[in-house]
Amino acid sequence: MSDSLRGFVFGLIVDAGVALILYYFYKRSKRAENEIQKAERYGLDRDLIWKLRALPDQTIPYGCIEGITASSWRISSHYDGLRAGIMRDIALIERKSKESNGVWSDVQNVIHHVDAFPFYLHKVKKNGSKDAKVHITEARSAGFLLDDLTVIYDSYMSNQAGLIQRGMDRIFGVVITGIHTYEKMLFVGTPLLAIGRLKLENNEIIMSPPRNGSRYILTTQTKEEVVKHFSSQSNIIKIFLGITCVIGVGMATYIIKKWYTKRIERMAQEAENARMAARAAANNREPSNNSDSQECVICLSNPREVILLNCGHICVCIDCVQALPQPMKCPVCRQNVVRFHNAYMA
């Protein structure tokens, strides 16, 4: 196998691997879209408790509720002491330029921390009374929530080091370009959509991640917006998957074509080698004492070297049998020639 063909085979293997990864994420995104679309909405009222009690295991495997956040605890903002919430996301991102083998690339060092207190969702009626409430567990593992938090503080400080310090940094191959800091919070009273597993435990409704691998979601978006998000995501992945498959088919076609061409060339070379060997053997044979003519009936110069099947006539040389028009016919009896073999006249 040539180096170029070996490179195409390696590329095809890599392309197939990328296609499998894209297909996995496509199926995962499409599954999330379909499951969220089918997830039944439940109201935060006493009917939800009765529905759960009526079920054998008092569990709804995948359900959707909407409510307002509430909690008995508060987390104060690190940058604004007057503000407090039930979840806080603080990040410090150190951005650098790093030299490796003469090439500078951007890297970042992230210090990320999330604090959260237990909270629940409830629905406030017009008269101010509250109905059923759903306690949220494992909120930090839910999708969308960290992205939907309210930004309290966001600052980027570029590197203010002097010229000498920057020069030393470049000599050592690491230059700090700046520091990005932000803080985001989830406040009490924020409307949230929760999609996950609902279970009644000790007369309390618990929302937790599903047991079947479905997506656990807490977000300020609507259900329709979440479905649209996964639909757009799956469509984008499908486009890249299609491009990957087209590239793979192209490389596979090229590999098969090159392999077939080399096979034909090898077969032609083997036939030519056999012809040359037969010609050399014929030239080294002693003249026959048989009085019958032993010359090829076509060229009348070379000896008869080939037996034609199925008729069995030995009447042509190797050169002339390969020059016979297709479909090949015996020059003596005009029967179709199925195959031929080298024959040696005594």
N, C-alpha and C positions, 0 to 999 in steps of 0.2 A: 504494500500500500504506500503510495507516495505521500510526501509530507503535506501537500495541499489537500489531498483527500482525507488524510488523517485529521487535519484541522477542521474540515467540514463535519466529520463524524463527531468530533469532540463538541463542536458548536451545536450539532443536532441534539446531543445528550443534554447540554446545558439548556437549550431551548425547551426541551421536553420537561426538564425540571422546573423551569420558570412557569411553564404552562400548567403544570400540576399545582404549583403554589397558588397561581392566580385562580385556578378552578376551585381550589379549596376556599379561598376568600370570597369568591363569587357565590358559591353555594351557602357559605356562612351568612353573607349579607342578605341573600335572597330568602334564606330561612327566617332571619330576623324580621325582614319586611313582612312576610306572610304571617308569621306568628303574632306580630304586633297588630297587624290588620285584623286578625281574627280574635284577638284578646277581647273578652267581653267587659264592658264598662259596668262598674258597680257603684252605687251611691253610698255616701257616708251617712247611713241612717240605720235604724234598728232592724230594717229588713235584711241588711247584710249579715247581722249576727244570727238571725233566724235561718238564713240560707246556709251559713256555715254549720250551724248545729244540726241541720237536716242531712248533711253529708256524712258518709260512714266514718271518714277520718278527719272530718271537720276542716277540710283543706280544699282550696281552689288552686290547682297547679299553676295557672297563669291567668292573672286578672289585671284589670286596669282601674285605678281610682284617681280622683282629683280632689285635692283639699288644700288647706292653708296650714303652714308650718307653725308649731307651737312647742314650747319646752319650758321646764322649770329651771333650767340652767342657762347661763350666758357666758360667752367668751368675749373678752374685751379686745378691741383692735390694738395691734401693736404700735400703729402709727397715729391713730386717732382715738384717744381714750374716751371720747364721748360716744363712740359707737360700739355696739356689742351685738353678737349674733350667736348662732348655734353651731356654726362650722366656720373654720378659718383656714385659708390656704396661703401660706407664705413661701416665697421662693427668692433665692439669691443666685443669680446666674453670672458667673465670671467668664467673660468672653476673651479669648486669646488668639493670637496668631502663632503657630508653631512650625518650626523649620524641621524638615525631615528629608535627608538626601538631596539637599539643595532646593526643595520645593516647600513653599510656605502655604499652610492651609489653616482655615478657621476652626477652632475647637471651643468647647465651652464646658465649664465645670458647674454643675447644678446642685445647689443645696435646697431641697424641697421638703416641706413639712406641712402636714395637714392635721389640724385638731378638730374634733367633733364631739358634741355632747348628744346623748340620746334625745330624739325628738319624735313627734307624732304629727299626723295630719288629721284635721277635723274640718267640719263644716259649720259655719256660724249662720244661724237662722236670722230672719229679719227682726225677730223680737229679742235677739241677743243670746238666746239659749244655744247650747251645743248639743249635737247628736252624737252618733258613734264616732270613735276615733281609731286610727290605725297607727300602731307603733312601728317606726322604721328601724330596721337593723342593717348593719354592714353598709351604711350609706357611702363610705369612702370607696367601696368596690363597685358602686353603681356607675353605669355609663351616663355621659352627658353632664352630670351634676357639677363636677369641678369646672367645666367650661362655662357653665351658666351662672356661676357665682358673681356677685356684684363686686366690681373693682373699687377698692378703697384707696389704694396707693399704688402708683406706678411711676418709677423713676429710672432713668438711665444716666449714669455718670461716666463720662469718657475719661480715659487715662490722662491725668494732669502731671505726669512725671516730667522731670526736666530732660534736656537734650542729652546730658551725660548718662542718666539712668536709662533712657531709651536706647542709647548706643550700647550700653552694657547688656541690656535685654536682647538686643539683636545678636550680639556676640554669643550669648548663651542659648540662642535659638528659641526663646519664648518671650513674646511681647503681649502684655495685657492691654487690650484695646478699650475695655470699659466694664462696668458692673451694672447689671440690670436687676432691679428689685421691685417686687410687686406683692400686694396683699389683696386677697379676695375673700368675701364673707357671704354666708347665707343668713339672712335676717329672719326673725320671727315675723309671721304674717305674710311670708312669701308664698304665692300660689305654686303648687308643684303637681306634676303628673307622675304617678308611681305605677310601674308595670313590673309585676313579679309574682311571687307565691304568697297567697293569703292563707293564714291558718288561725284558728281560734284556740287559744291557750289560756286556761284559767279566766275565761270570760273576757279576754283581751284579744283584739285582732292584731296579728303580727304580719308585717310585710317583710319578706326576706328573699334572697336570691333563689331562683327556681332550681329544682333538683335535676331537671332533665337537660341542663346546658343551655336553656334559652337565655336571652339577654335580660339582665336586670337593669332597669332604667329609672332614674330620678331626674326630672328636668322641668324647667320653666316653660318649655315648648308644649304645644298641643300634640295630641296623638297623631293627627293628620300631618303635622310638620315632621314628626319622628319617622313616620312611614315614608314620607317623601325623601327624607335624608337617606334612608337605607336603599330606597329605589334608585336615587341618583348615584349612590355609591356602587350598587351592583351594576348599573349601566356603564359606568366608567371602567370598572374592572372587566366587564364583558368586551368592551372595545379593545383594551390592551390584550385580553385573552385571544381575541380574533386576530390581532396583528401578530401575536406570538405564533399562533397556529399557521398563519399564512407563511411566515418566515420558515417555520419548521417544514411545511410541505415543500417549499422551494428548495431547501437544503436537501431534503430526502430525495426529491426528483433529480437534483444534480448528482447526488451520490449514486443513485441507481443508474443514471445515464452513463456516468463515468465507468462504473463497474461493468455495465453491459458492453460498452465500447472496448474496454480492455479484454473482456472475455472473447469477443468476436475476433479481435486482433490476435489473441493467443491461439484460438482455434485455427485461424488462417495460417499462423506461423507453424503450428503443428502439422497441418496438411502439407505445407510447403516443404517442411523437413522430411515428411514421409515420401513425398514425390522425389525429392533429391536423393534420398536413400535408395528408393526403388530404381531410379535412373542409374545410380552408381553401381547397384547390384547387376543391372542389366548389361552395363558396359563391361563388367568384369566376367560375364559368363562366356564360356567357350561356344563357338559356333555349333549349331545343331546339325547332325548328319541327316535329319529328316528331309526327305525330298519335297515335302509340301512347303508352300510359301509360308514364312513366319513373319512377314512384314505387316505392319498396321495397315488395315484396309483403307484408312483415311489419308495418312501422310505418306504411306508406301516407303518409309525410310526407317523408322524406329521399329524395334521388335514388338510383337504382341505381348502385353504385360498385364492385362486386366481381364478378369472374368466378369461378365455381365450377368446379373441375376434379375429375374428368375429364369431367363431363357438359357443361360449357361454358355453362351458363345464367348470364345476368347479371340477377339478380332481387332482390338485397338490398343494403342499404347497409353501410358499415363497422361502424357501431354494432351492427346486428342480427346480422351474421355472427359477431361475437365472443360474442354472447349465445346462439347456437344450442347445444342440448344435445349432449353427447358420447354416442356417436359422431356426428359432424356429418353431416347429410343435406340434400340440396337440397330446398328447400320446394316446388319445381315437380314434379320427377320422382322424388324420394325416393331417389335414388342416393347412395351414400356419397361424401362430399367428401374427396378425398385432400389437396388444398391449394387455396388461393385467392390471387388476385392483384388488385391495384387495376385497375379498368377505367374508361375515360373514354368516356362516351356523346357522340357527335358531335351 
